[in-house]
Amino acid sequence: MGGQLALVLAMGSQQTFLMSRKQQTIDNSLKSIDRYASDLHRHGLLQEEPSKVIERIKTGTSLEEAAADAELVVESVIEDLEVKVDIFKRLGEVTQPHTILSSNTSGLPVSKLAAATKAPERVVGAHFVQPAHIVPIVEVVKGEKTSVDVIKRSCEIWKGLGRIPIVVKKDVPGFIVNRIQHAMIRESVCLLAEGVAKAEDIDLAVSLGLAPRFTVSGPLEQRDINGIDTNYKIAKHLWNKLSGWEEPLEFLKQKVEKGELGLKSGRGYYDWSGIRPDDVRSARDEALMQVTKEVLSRMRTQTVTPRASVPSTGAELIA
């Protein structure tokens, strides 16, 4: 996701520095960035000429050079706590006192990354949803010692870059998006493993049954609209029947052991043999850009909105 995030940053900053340990990784990222920018521009999600945006991206293999004068640093390396801790220790030593240090971790503790620095108050989560250059949401995660000012500044920066920040007030595993996503995935895998339905039908139940509704209103707003009393009656007899596995199902483990890893191996829950992975991802991105454009347009013109919950957004959420 490093290249995707570099493009997001370059879309609204004077200069973005894309850093990796290997030049080959940087070269590959630049090729992807060129394609991502062209795709966004074609869909009207990037107003500038792609070449002008890409010109603002500087590259290099030195962490010190990349981060020394940065206002914001976004780390997006492998989901390995030890590796990330080492990076944040170095970032704490080479950055300016005002620099915001953020991590695109999917769910590792922000507080543990912060503890590796001498300034944990300026460490914050910045978790994006794949593909990051298309999906506008970013989870701004408060660590145990993250300052109110850093949360506020982070939200302002991401808003200025055209993103929609969601403040996560507690540093819980998986934050918001992945906790909800994995609860749904766990139930989906369980339904498949128990022979309740085929993979295609389970996916259709989500993509055509749930997803269109969720682009209009989220699960909590929907319960308000439908009636919480109705939700309570259903919950009383359904919630205790949902899968409650604390470890991955044996069914899932066997998939991995057999090498059925999904698109990249040619077989997973579906048969992908003979299909180019890039073609699948490109088709997915095209459809997602169209949906994103429509949802953002609807958000701008929506006239009936719920009264904001209390507290609302920004620093109020963590005070």
Beta strands, then each sheet from edge to edge (+ up, - down):
strand 1: 16-19
strand 2: 57-60
strand 3: 72-75
strand 4: 100-103
strand 5: 123-128
strand 6: 137-142
strand 7: 164-168
sheet 1: 1+ 2+
sheet 2: 3+ 4+ 5+ 6- 7-
end
